[in-house]
Amino acid sequence: MKIGIIVTDQGDWTALALVRSIKKIGATPILLRLDEITACVGSPNIPGTCDIDAVIVRDVGAGAFEQVSFKFDLLKILASDIPVINTPEAIRNAANKYYSLHLLQKSGLPVPKTAVTCDPDVAIKILDDWGEIVIKPIFGYKGIGITRFRSDPERSIQNRDSIDKILAERGVLYIQEFIPMNRDMRVFVVGKTVAGSIYRYAETGWITNLSQNGRPLPCVLNQSQKEASVLAAEAVGATFAGVDLAETKDGFVILEVNGTPSGKGIFDACGVDVTKNIVELCSTMARR
């Protein structure tokens, strides 16, 4: 059996762990970089993939709009012939923060108050009504580009200038209520099971992402948190996912779902290698 791994960084911890886990089941890992593939219309196969039995997507990578669109086109073509996890549709659903929250809310799951607008006056009114907000990129990652705002008459001009600047850069404002916290929970779901979970503590400030110096520690979930995390992955169509939960005075909310999650934080904190679960599941789906 040959299992492809879509990677951006071949030295990435999760990519290397997937390689090890694939070898442990007696299969052959094949590393694939989508930005190195030249595809021709009419060719029977995407180069380098003709004898692969299944594909695990570790990371699609960032890029210009047309480049990212082409990468997803390649994934869709692959998925029409062999099992691909996560599917391009699931990755796209999860990556779009607004649409993924729509899917979560539609499934009856708790989510933060969220609004999207192209009108800065509406954004200012939301800020005044909610008191404190964060504005995020809809397609953001690793906590990059998140800005926190507090309603304050003495900062009204600075707030408006900052909001106008973000709107000029992005063309739209994705607004979410600010939830006071110094930690959140990352839950790793594989199939219909929670494979591991951690707290992510903010070492400085309020952003908990491990890529921004967040600190992972073991986390024990209650049954409702486990069930909600599995349902969140299902809602976006993901076979495996990192589901982020925030504790509130009323329970918890789901902040977002990551369709290409890293397994390093859970391994560092708990010694759990979730790539084993991913590879075992993928092997049962592989083309024979």
C-alpha positions as CSV (number, residue, x, y, z in Angstrom):
1,M,0.0,0.0,0.0
2,K,1.2,3.5,-0.8
3,I,-0.2,6.5,1.1
4,G,0.4,10.0,-0.2
5,I,0.9,12.9,2.2
6,I,0.2,16.4,0.9
7,V,2.7,18.7,2.6
8,T,4.0,22.2,2.4
9,D,6.9,21.8,4.8
10,Q,8.5,18.3,4.6
11,G,10.2,18.9,7.9
12,D,7.0,19.7,9.7
13,W,6.5,17.6,12.9
14,T,3.1,16.2,11.9
15,A,4.3,15.4,8.3
16,L,7.2,13.4,9.8
17,A,5.0,11.7,12.3
18,L,2.6,10.7,9.5
19,V,5.6,9.2,7.6
20,R,6.6,7.2,10.7
21,S,3.0,6.0,11.3
22,I,2.6,4.9,7.7
23,K,5.8,2.9,7.8
24,K,4.7,1.2,11.0
25,I,1.7,-0.3,9.3
26,G,3.9,-1.6,6.5
27,A,2.9,0.9,3.9
28,T,5.0,3.3,1.9
29,P,4.6,7.1,2.4
30,I,4.8,9.3,-0.6
31,L,5.4,13.0,0.0
32,L,3.6,15.4,-2.4
33,R,3.9,19.1,-2.7
34,L,1.0,20.6,-4.7
35,D,3.0,23.6,-5.8
36,E,5.5,21.3,-7.5
37,I,2.9,19.5,-9.6
38,T,2.5,20.4,-13.3
39,A,-0.8,19.2,-14.6
40,C,-2.1,19.0,-18.1
41,V,-5.7,18.8,-19.2
42,G,-6.4,15.4,-20.7
43,S,-3.7,13.5,-18.7
44,P,-5.1,10.3,-17.2
45,N,-3.4,11.0,-13.8
46,I,-1.9,13.8,-11.8
47,P,1.9,13.3,-12.0
48,G,3.3,11.2,-9.1
49,T,-0.1,9.9,-7.9
50,C,-1.0,7.1,-10.3
51,D,-0.1,4.2,-8.0
52,I,-1.1,5.8,-4.7
53,D,-3.9,4.1,-2.7
54,A,-5.0,7.0,-0.5
55,V,-4.0,10.5,0.4
56,I,-3.7,12.4,3.7
57,V,-3.7,16.2,3.5
58,R,-1.3,17.6,6.1
59,D,-1.3,21.1,4.7
60,V,-2.4,22.8,1.6
61,G,-0.4,26.0,2.3
62,A,-1.1,29.6,1.7
63,G,-0.6,31.6,-1.6
64,A,-2.3,33.8,-4.1
65,F,-6.0,33.2,-4.8
66,E,-5.4,31.4,-8.2
67,Q,-2.6,29.3,-6.7
68,V,-4.7,28.1,-3.8
69,S,-7.6,27.5,-6.1
70,F,-5.4,25.3,-8.4
71,K,-4.3,23.3,-5.4
72,F,-7.9,22.6,-4.4
73,D,-8.6,21.6,-8.0
74,L,-5.8,19.1,-7.8
75,L,-7.3,17.7,-4.6
76,K,-10.7,17.5,-6.1
77,I,-9.4,15.5,-9.1
78,L,-7.5,13.2,-6.7
79,A,-10.6,12.7,-4.5
80,S,-12.6,11.7,-7.6
81,D,-10.4,8.6,-8.0
82,I,-8.9,7.7,-4.5
83,P,-9.8,8.4,-0.9
84,V,-8.5,11.8,0.3
85,I,-8.7,12.9,3.9
86,N,-9.6,15.5,4.6
87,T,-11.6,16.1,1.4
88,P,-11.0,19.5,-0.3
89,E,-14.6,20.4,0.6
90,A,-14.0,19.7,4.3
91,I,-10.8,21.7,4.3
92,R,-12.5,24.6,2.6
93,N,-15.5,24.5,4.9
94,A,-13.2,24.5,8.0
95,A,-10.9,27.2,6.6
96,N,-13.8,29.6,6.1
97,K,-14.5,30.8,9.6
98,Y,-17.9,32.4,8.8
99,Y,-19.3,29.4,6.8
100,S,-17.9,26.9,9.3
101,L,-19.6,28.7,12.2
102,H,-22.8,28.7,10.1
103,L,-22.5,24.9,9.8
104,L,-21.8,24.5,13.5
105,Q,-24.8,26.7,14.5
106,K,-27.0,24.9,12.1
107,S,-26.0,21.6,13.8
108,G,-27.2,23.0,17.1
109,L,-23.7,23.6,18.5
110,P,-22.8,26.6,20.7
111,V,-20.8,29.3,19.0
112,P,-19.7,32.8,19.9
113,K,-21.7,35.9,18.8
114,T,-20.4,36.6,15.3
115,A,-21.2,39.1,12.6
116,V,-19.8,39.9,9.1
117,T,-20.2,43.3,7.5
118,C,-18.7,45.6,4.9
119,D,-20.1,48.7,6.7
120,P,-17.7,50.3,9.3
121,D,-20.6,52.1,10.9
122,V,-22.2,48.7,11.6
123,A,-18.9,47.5,13.0
124,I,-18.7,50.4,15.4
125,K,-22.3,49.9,16.6
126,I,-21.5,46.2,17.2
127,L,-18.5,47.2,19.2
128,D,-20.6,49.6,21.3
129,D,-23.3,47.0,21.8
130,W,-21.0,44.1,22.7
131,G,-18.4,46.2,24.6
132,E,-15.4,44.2,23.4
133,I,-14.8,42.4,20.1
134,V,-12.1,40.8,18.0
135,I,-11.8,41.2,14.2
136,K,-10.3,38.2,12.4
137,P,-9.4,37.3,8.9
138,I,-12.1,34.9,7.6
139,F,-9.4,32.7,6.1
140,G,-6.9,33.3,8.9
141,Y,-4.5,30.8,10.5
142,K,-2.2,30.5,13.5
143,G,-3.8,33.5,15.2
144,I,-2.3,35.9,12.7
145,G,-4.1,39.2,11.9
146,I,-6.5,39.1,14.9
147,T,-7.2,42.5,16.4
148,R,-9.0,43.2,19.7
149,F,-11.1,46.3,20.3
150,R,-12.7,47.7,23.4
151,S,-15.5,50.2,23.4
152,D,-14.1,53.4,24.9
153,P,-15.1,57.0,24.2
154,E,-11.5,58.1,24.5
155,R,-10.4,55.6,21.8
156,S,-13.3,56.1,19.4
157,I,-11.2,57.8,16.7
158,Q,-8.4,55.2,17.0
159,N,-11.0,52.4,16.9
160,R,-12.6,53.8,13.8
161,D,-9.3,54.4,12.0
162,S,-8.2,50.8,12.8
163,I,-11.5,49.4,11.6
164,D,-11.3,51.4,8.4
165,K,-7.8,50.2,7.7
166,I,-8.8,46.5,8.2
167,L,-11.8,47.0,5.9
168,A,-9.6,48.6,3.2
169,E,-7.2,45.6,3.4
170,R,-9.7,42.8,3.5
171,G,-12.9,44.3,2.0
172,V,-15.0,42.7,4.8
173,L,-15.0,42.6,8.6
174,Y,-15.4,39.3,10.5
175,I,-16.4,40.3,14.0
176,Q,-16.7,38.1,17.0
177,E,-17.4,38.8,20.7
178,F,-14.3,38.9,22.8
179,I,-14.3,36.0,25.3
180,P,-12.1,36.7,28.3
181,M,-9.7,33.8,28.8
182,N,-6.1,32.8,29.2
183,R,-6.6,29.3,27.8
184,D,-8.7,27.4,25.3
185,M,-9.1,23.7,24.5
186,R,-7.8,22.0,21.3
187,V,-9.6,18.7,20.8
188,F,-8.3,16.3,18.2
189,V,-11.0,14.3,16.5
190,V,-10.4,11.3,14.3
191,G,-13.4,9.6,12.8
192,K,-16.0,9.6,15.5
193,T,-13.6,9.5,18.4
194,V,-11.7,12.1,20.4
195,A,-8.0,11.0,20.0
196,G,-6.6,13.6,22.4
197,S,-7.1,17.0,23.9
198,I,-5.1,19.8,25.4
199,Y,-5.4,23.2,27.0
200,R,-3.6,25.9,25.2
201,Y,-2.4,28.6,27.6
202,A,-1.5,32.1,26.4
203,E,2.0,32.8,27.8
204,T,1.6,36.5,27.1
205,G,-1.5,38.5,26.1
206,W,-4.6,36.6,25.1
207,I,-3.8,34.6,21.9
208,T,-3.5,30.9,22.7
209,N,-2.1,29.5,19.4
210,L,0.9,27.3,20.0
211,S,2.6,29.1,17.0
212,Q,2.4,32.3,19.0
213,N,4.0,30.8,22.1
214,G,0.9,29.2,23.6
215,R,1.7,26.5,26.1
216,P,0.1,23.0,25.8
217,L,-1.0,21.1,28.9
218,P,-3.2,18.0,29.3
219,C,-6.9,18.5,29.3
220,V,-9.7,16.1,30.4
221,L,-13.0,16.8,28.6
222,N,-16.5,16.2,29.9
223,Q,-18.9,14.1,27.9
224,S,-20.7,17.1,26.4
225,Q,-17.4,18.6,25.2
226,K,-16.4,15.3,23.6
227,E,-19.8,14.9,21.8
228,A,-19.8,18.5,20.6
229,S,-16.2,18.2,19.2
230,V,-17.1,15.1,17.2
231,L,-20.3,16.7,15.9
232,A,-18.3,19.8,15.0
233,A,-15.9,17.8,12.8
234,E,-18.9,16.0,11.2
235,A,-20.6,19.4,10.6
236,V,-17.8,20.6,8.3
237,G,-17.3,17.1,6.8
238,A,-13.9,16.4,8.3
239,T,-12.6,12.9,8.9
240,F,-10.1,14.3,11.3
241,A,-10.0,17.8,12.8
242,G,-8.7,20.1,15.5
243,V,-11.7,21.6,17.3
244,D,-11.1,24.7,19.5
245,L,-13.4,25.2,22.5
246,A,-13.5,28.2,24.8
247,E,-14.9,28.0,28.4
248,T,-17.5,30.6,29.3
249,K,-19.6,31.4,32.4
250,D,-22.5,29.5,30.6
251,G,-20.5,26.5,29.6
252,F,-18.4,26.5,26.4
253,V,-18.5,27.6,22.8
254,I,-16.8,26.3,19.7
255,L,-14.4,28.9,18.3
256,E,-13.4,27.1,15.1
257,V,-12.6,23.8,13.4
258,N,-9.2,23.2,11.8
259,G,-9.2,20.8,8.9
260,T,-5.4,20.5,8.7
261,P,-4.4,20.4,12.4
262,S,-0.9,19.8,13.8
263,G,-0.5,16.9,16.2
264,K,2.6,18.3,17.9
265,G,0.9,20.1,20.8
266,I,-1.0,17.0,21.9
267,F,2.1,14.8,21.6
268,D,4.2,17.3,23.6
269,A,1.6,17.6,26.4
270,C,0.1,14.1,26.5
271,G,2.5,11.8,24.6
272,V,-0.4,10.9,22.2
273,D,0.5,10.6,18.6
274,V,-2.8,11.2,16.7
275,T,-1.2,10.4,13.4
276,K,-1.4,6.7,14.2
277,N,-5.2,7.1,14.4
278,I,-5.3,9.0,11.2
279,V,-3.2,6.5,9.3
280,E,-5.1,3.5,10.6
281,L,-8.4,5.1,9.5
282,C,-6.9,6.1,6.2
283,S,-5.6,2.5,5.6
284,T,-9.2,1.1,6.0
285,M,-10.4,3.6,3.3
286,A,-7.5,3.0,0.8
287,R,-8.1,1.8,-2.7
288,R,-7.3,-1.9,-3.0
